[in-house]
Structure formats: C-alpha cells, structure tokens
Amino acid sequence: MLFHLDKNRKNTLPVHMKKLTKILFVLGCSYLLAASSGFAADYLSITTDNANVRTGPGTNYPASMELFKGYPLKIVKKQGEWYKVTDFEKDSGWVHKSIVKKADSVIVNAKKSINMRSGPSTKNSIVADVERGVVLIRMSQEGKWTKVRHSSGTTGWVYNPLLWP
C-alpha cells in the first residue's frame, strides 16, 4: 500500500517513499547543476582569419570585431546556428557555427608578457617571451602547466593562471 489513510491525518507517504522522493530531488538538482555548469565552460576557437564577430545572431547585424584563426572564445548562449561569445577581455558578440570549432587554443592573459619555458617549472630555462594577447595551441597539460605551440613552431610550457581559458 502506497498511502496510509488516517482519519486524523491527511494522506501521507510511507517513510521509504519520502526518502526516495528526497533522493530523486537531490539527484535531479545535481544533474541540472552539472548540465548548466558544463555548458558554461564550453569554449571555441576561430577557424579562419578575418572572422566577423557580429552585434547580433545573423549576417544582417554589423560586425563589431574581426578575429584571426585560433582566437579562443567562451560560449555564453546559443541561438540557432549562432553562438553568443565572449573573449578574455570580456568583449562579446555573435559568431556563426561555420567559423568555429571546439577550442584547442589559449591566449596569454597577463598584464604584459610571460615566459615560455623548456619544461613545466620555473626552474626550466626560458624559451621565449610571449606578449599579452598572443594565441597559442594547447598540446598537453602537466599539473598547473600547459605545453603550448606558437604559430612560428616554438613550443614550451606556460603556467596555467597566465592563460585563458
């Protein structure tokens, strides 16, 4: 019997049903939280040079920025075949799905420049000095360090907090 009828009380669920209801509620909330935070962390990279970022989701909207191949962007919203995106400086706009791919790049997000090193430690030698806003291809990660490649072919390691995303 699922319900117990008592003249002094309203219909109530048995204890095991109350526990099951609480468990299902907690699982449902956990799923929604995971799904929404997973979407919020999606990043894209521009696939072509001279890519237009528009003020709205369509080619009838004016371009507000022009980006180059590899430039990383964070997805804020999706509308049809368009993504509302933001960059490392919090500039935003809309890009068409045909000019982006799943992100494989990062951008230097330091006040001025950073050291690219021969290994994942400050004890390793400096391979290059990389300016703020330079795009690098992410190759691998080890702890708090990311191995990257510059378009010139130079490879090295950069401390993660100095990169976006």
N, C-alpha and C positions, 0 to 999 in steps of 0.2 A: 504494500500500500504506500503510495507516494505522499498522501496528505492525511493528517490526523484531524478529525473533527471533534472539537470540544465545545460544549455549549458556552463556556466562559471565555474562550479564546477564538480568534479568527482562524481561518485555515492557515496552517503553518507547515513549512517543510521540515522533514526529519533532519537531524543533526548532520548525517552523512551527505545529504543533498545541499545543505548550507555550505559545508566545507568544499564540495565540488564546485558550487557556484562561485565561491571566493577564488578558488584556484583558477577557474576558467577566466574570471575577470582579470586577475593578475597576469595570466599568460597573454590575454588579448591586449592589455595595456603595454606589456613588454614588446609584443610584436609590432604594435603601432609606433612605439618609440624607436625601435631598431629600424623599421622601414623608413621613417621620416628622417632619421639622422643619417642613414645610408644614402639617401638621395641628396641630402645637403652636402655631402662630401664628394660628389661627383665632379670630376674635372675633365676638361677637353683641351686639345691642342689644335691650333690653326694649321691647316694642311697646305696653304698656298700663300704666296706673297701678295701684297696689296689687297688683303681681305677686308671688306667693308663691315664695320660694326654699325648697326643702324639704330635709330631712335625708337623704332617700333618693330613688331613682327611681320615685316613684309618689305618687298623691294620698292614700294611706293613711299616708304619712310626715308628721310635723308640719312646719309652716312654721317656719323659723329666721330668716328675714328677709322684709321686704316692700320691694320696689323700685318705682321710678317709671319712667314712659315715658322711653326714651332711654338708660337706665343701661347702660354698656358692661360686658361680661363676657368672660373668656377661657375657651375650651373646654379642659377637662382630659381629659374622657372622654365617650364616647357609649354609651348603653345603651338600645336600642330607640328609643323616641320621646323619651327624656330625655337632657339634657346635664348632666354634672357641670361646674360652672363655678367660677371664682374672680374676685374683683374686685381693684381697685387696692390695697386694704388687705390682701389675701391671705385674706379671708373666703371660704368656699366653701360650695357646696350644689348642689342639683339643680333645673333648670327644664325645663318641658315645651316641646317644639319649637313649639307653637302660640302661645307668648307671646314669641318672639324672632325676630329677622331678622338678616341679615348686618349687621355693625356699620357705622354711619355716624356714630357719636358718639365723643367723647373726654371725659375727666373731668380736671379740674385736680388735679394731683398735686404740689403744692408744700407747704411747711411751713405757710404762712398764706395769702397771696393773691398774685396775679400781675397784671402789666399787660397789657391787651389794647391793641394799637397800631393805628394807621391804616394801617401798611404793614409789610412784613417786615424790620424793622430796629429797633434800639434808638434810632436817630436820628428815627424817626417819632413823632408825638405819641401820648399815651396817650388811648384812647377810653373805657376802663373799668377798674376794679379788680375782679378776679374772685377770689372766695374758693375755698379748697381744697374739693373735692368737688362743685363746680358742673359740670353736664353741658353740653357744647357740641356742636353739629353740625359735623362736618368738611365744609368746602366745597372746599378745594383746598390744595395744598402748593407751596412755593417754597423750595428749599434746606432749611434747618433750621427753617423757619417754616411754620405751618399757619394758613390762613384759616378762621375759625370764626364761627358764628352762635349767639347766645344765644336762648332761647325768647322773650325780650322783643323780638327783632328786631335787636338790636345786633350788628353784625358788626365783625370786626377780626382782627388777626394775633397769634399766640402762639408763642413759642419752643418747639419740639418737646420738649426734655427736661422741660418743665414740665407735659406732658400724658401721660395714659395711655389707651389704648395708643398 
